[in-house]
């Protein structure tokens, strides 16, 4: 059965390829990306955000616009106040803001000019570090100044140590299109045609069980398909489980006996038309001791092939066509849209999220 998308009503949420999920954690950076005292400018969901680490080790994030004359605070510097607290100094007029976003000083004020500078604030974004990863909470309320009621995701396996591979790329696509492309099980033989992976001629029917997981779903642990040659470098009898979680996290956990590989892909929307892809791989498998350069080259080739296809797809998307979704190959894409709708609705209604995904066995050819 095929379905076309439609311009949904406000009650059902925005059309596919528009808007963003809020009141949720987004991957922002690796912990190692944040150096003490360094100010870094990010864009997430179209918001300019300064993400940094204080000299005492605290990660923080504030809106990267000074409310005085709109200069980027990330172009300033981290300073120490008389009480020992740290603040960000604007490069334009020296206004200073604490790591909580509250203004601490306006140097141009003279002694008899009464002004409560503490009432001036820039938006603070809650930041949490977990397993060597930095997550940022994007609230639906720009004045939100509390702590999130949900913890960031926790990943299985050998996460937290130094990754074996980190690769980054930006796709010219809304996060919805990037996510669907990431989970699409049928494009491999056409987009990724390396001799060491598979070719269009090696297609055969697949049948995989899926089940709901926290804020997402998983292709439950199974032996990799026989035409997925890259798993052969791991030797033994590998088992793999692939999990997806909104807003845009996909990880594959491979076990070979006591050895493990975890490949995590994080999609972070920069704005409505650009999405950052961060690929991180951890492993204690000996194959990475000897073949890491080859594995890294293969992973980068995959990512860039997907990026090239996104650019090609954009040629059609600029005409705003309706899209067709078929069972079973596109069922994961449908689940993604259902998960988004339920998340947004549950947050609006102030109730617990109810996962709409039900266990299923999906079949397709690839």
N, C-alpha and C positions, 0 to 999 in steps of 0.2 A: 504494500500500500504506500502511496506517495502523498505527501502533504506539502502545500505551499504556505509560506509565511504570510502574515497579514498585518496591517496596522492595528495593533491591539488597542483596546480601550484603556483609559487611565486606571480603571479598577484592576486590570490584569497586568499593568506595568508597561514599560516602554517596549517598543519594537526591538526585535533582535538586531544587534549592532548599534544600539543607542543606550546611553546612560550607563551608570555604574552601580554596583552593590555598595552599600554603606553600612555602618555599624558592624565592621568586620576587619580582621587583620589582613594586611597586605605585606608581602615580602618587600623589604626595602634595600637591604645590603647584607653582606657578610660582616660579622663582627670585626674581622681583620681589616675591613675597608675603612673603619672609623678610627682615626688616629687622634690621640689626646691633643686638644687645642686646635685641631684643624676644623675649619668650617666648610661644609660641602653643600652645594645647591642641588636639589632634586626637583623633579616635577612628577607628581602622582595625582591621578584623577584630575588633571588640569590645574592643580594647586602648586604654586612655588613653595617649596619647603626646605628650610635649612635643617640638615641632620648632622649632628656632631657628637663629639665625646669630650666631656670636661676633663681637665687635667687630673682630676681625682678618679676618673674612670667612668663617670655616669654618662650614658647615652641619652640624648634629648632631641626633640624636634619642635621647631616653631615655624610659623609662616614667614617666608623669606621676603617680606616687604615691610620696611619701616613705615609706620602710620603717619610720620611727619611729612616726608616728601617722596616716599615710595622707593627709596634706594634699597637694593638688595642687602640684607643684613649679612649674608654670606660673604660679601666683599669687605666686611669689617674685620674685627679681631676679637678674640676672647680675652677679657680682662678680669682682674681680681678686685672686688670691692673691699672697703675697709674692714668689713665684718668677716672676710674670708670667703664669702660666696662668690661665684663666678657669674659674669654677665657678658653679653655680646654687645660690642660697641659698633654703632652704625658709622660707616666711613664718611658720611656726608656732613653731619653736624654733631656727631659724638653721642647721640642719644644711646642710653644703655638699657638692655633688657635682660632680666634674669633668665635662667634656663627654664623657668616656668612660664615665661612670656610676659611677666609683669615689668613695667618700666621702673628702673631704679635711679635714673638720673637724666636731667636735661641740662647740659653744661651752660647753655645760653641764658638761663634764668639768673637773675640777680637776687640778693638777699631779701629785698622787700616785695618780691613778686610771689604772692601766695598761690601755690598750685600743688595739688595732691597728685604727684606723678604716678603713684601706685595705682591710680584709677585707669591709667593708660595701659593697655595690654595688646600684645599680638597673640594670635591663636596658637595654643599649645596642642601638639599631637602626642597622645600617649605612645610610648615606645617600649618594647619589651625585647630582651635578648634571650634566646633559647637555642641550645645546641649549636652555638657558634653562628647563629643567624639573627638578623635584626628585623623585627616586625613593627609595623606602624598601624595604629588604629585610626581608620577614617570614619569619623562619626557623621551621621546625617545632620546633626546639629553643630553648626560652626562655633557655637558658644560652649560646647561641652567641655567641662574642665575637671571631670572626675576620672575614675578608673574604669576600664571596660569590665563588663560582667562575664566575659568569656576569655579563656586563656588561648594563646597562640597554639597552633597544631604541634604535635610531637611526632617525630618520624622514627621508624624502626631501624634496627641495625646499627652500623658502625658510624653513626652521625656524631659530630662534635669535634673530632680531631681534624688534622689538616686534610683538606680534600685532595684527591688524586687529580681532579680536573675541575676547572672553573672556566666556563665560556659564556660570553655575553653578546647579545645581538639585539637590535631594535627592528621590529617589524612595522611596516607602514600599514597597520590594521588596527581596528577596534579590538579590544580584548575578546569579545565574543567570537570573532572570526579566528583569532589566534588560538583560543581554547578548542574550538571545534576542529581546527586543523591539527592540533596536537593529539586529540583523542581519536581522530578518524582512522579506522582500521584497514581501509581499503585502498589508500593512496600509495602505500609502500612500493608495490611492484612497478609503479609508473614514475614516481618522484625520486625514489631511492634505488637506483639500479647499479649497484656496485657488485663486482664479481664475488666479493667476500661477504655480501649480504644476501641478495636475492635478485632475480630478474622477473620481467613480466611473464616469462614462459614457465616460471615455477609456481604458478598459482594453484591452490587447491582449496577445498572447502574447510572452513574452520568452525568449531563449535566450542564455545567457552561459557562457563557459568559466571554469573555476576551476582553480587549481593550489595545491599546498602551498607554504607559506613558513615562515620560521623561527618555530617555536612557534605556527603558525597557518595561514592560507590567504588567497588573494586571488582576487577577480574580476578577471581580467587586463585589461589596458588595452583600451578599446573606446570607440566613440562612444556618448554618452549616448542613452537612449531618446528617440524623437521626442516623446513626451508629457510629457517632463520640461522644462517651459517655462523654469524658472529659469536653465538653462544659457545661454539666449539672451542674457542680459545680458553674457556674456563675449565674444560675437561670434565671428567666425572659425569654426574647426572644432575644438571642444574634444574632447579625449580624456581619459578618466578611468580610474583604477584604484583599487579599494577593497580594503583589506587589513584582516584581523582577526588579533590576536595575544592569546593568553591572558596574564594573567588577564582583562583587559577593556579592550583598546585597539583602536579602529577608526579608520582614517584613509582619507580620500579624497584622492588626488593628481590634480589636474586640470592639464593643460597645454593652452595655446592658443598655438601657435608657441613663442616663447621665454618667454612669460609662464606663471606657475604659481600655483596655489591649493592650499594644503594645509589640509584641515579634519580636525582630530584630536579624537576624543571619548574621554575617559578615564573609566572606571568604577572607583570606589574604594569597596569595601564598608565602611561605617561599623560595621555590626553585622549580625546575622542578618536583620533586617527593614528595613534602610535602606541605600541606596546613593547616593553622591554622583556626579553627572554633571558633568564639566567639559568644555565645548566651547571649542576654541581654533582660530582661523583665522589663517593667515599668507598673504600674497599680495604679489606685485609687479605685479598686474594693475591697469591704470588705472581699471577699474570701481569699485575700492574707494576711489579718490580722490574720486569724485563720489557714489557710491550706498551708501557704508558705512552710513549710518543705516537705509536701507531693507533692506539685506542683514542687518544685525544684528537688526532687528525681525522679519524672516522667520525667522531661525534661532531666535530666542527663542520665536516662536509654535510652531514645530515641536517644540521641547523641551517646552513646556508642554502641548501636545496629547498628546504621549507620556506625560507625567506624569499627565494626566487619565485616560488609558486604563489606566495602571497602577492608579490608585485604583479604577477600575471593575472591573478584573480581580480585585482583592483581594476584592471581594464574593463571587466564586466560589471563590477559592483558600482562603478561611477554612473551607470545607467539606472541604478536603483531597481534591479529586477526582483521578482518574487523568487524565493528559493524553495526547492523541493527536498523533502526529507523522506527517506525510505527505511522500512524495516528490513533486516535487522542492522544493517551497516551503519545507519544514522541514529540508532536508538540512544546511544550515549549522548549525542548532541541534543536529543529531545529531553533526556534526563537533566542535562545541564540547564536547559531553559526552565524546566519544572522546579529544579532546586533554587534557581535565582528567584522565581516568582514566590515560592514558599518562604524563602529567607526574608525578602522584602516585606511580605505580608505579615509574617510573624513579628518582625520588629515594629511595624506600624501598630499592630494590635497589642504589643507588649506581652506576648505569650511565648511559650517554648516552641522551638523549631520542630516540625514534624517531617521527617524525611519522606518524600513522595516516591522514592525508588523502591521497587519490590524485586525480590529475587527472580532471576530469569536466566535462561540459556539462550544466547544469541548465536546466530549462524550467518556466515558471509563467506565470500571467496576473496582470497588475496594471496 
